[in-house]
Amino acid sequence: VRHMEILPILVPVLLARFSMLLVRWCSFAAALTCNDVRLATRRRHRIHAMTVKMSSSASSSSADQQQSSSSPSPSPSPTSYAQHIVLRGDLVETWGAGPMMTQAAHCSVAAIEIYRHLPQTQAYLEELDSMRKVTWKAKNEGWLEKIAARLDDADIEYKMWIEQPENIKVGLATRPVLREETETIWKGNGIKMWR
């Protein structure tokens, strides 16, 4: 008799939880079919985190082993990619550090968005918690243009950020690249790592 009293309360709660999970999985499937890799990756990480919390450590480690063995990974690991951002050092004196950080964000986001269809960018975005960026300081606009020319010569895609309405070349950001692809570009170019 007591179970009959709890049943009317328990059924709506279970249905609400089930419908919430169903909505999450449907939005994940919709993102995959719409080719929205960023949303699908975020959902996958969120759902994976929920699964790990709900299961014991022994069962989660065996699930991770099964998942890693069943899913193919790109030849270089996603953590071997890095995005390079080059900013003009001469602008810091007049603009300040805060606005230059904003410009770095503009460069980075624009390059990721433009080149998100490339397999390197997709692999880079798969590991959101271990993305690598390297920030370089060019002496002035002339040095920034020299770096852009060297990237062009090496066939490495990048986005030059031009601040509007002033029409000032502020910096550039590459698509995610392997160290071997850009190693020669950064040597002897009048730029140094931003520290």
Disulfide bonds with the S-S distance in Angstrom:
none
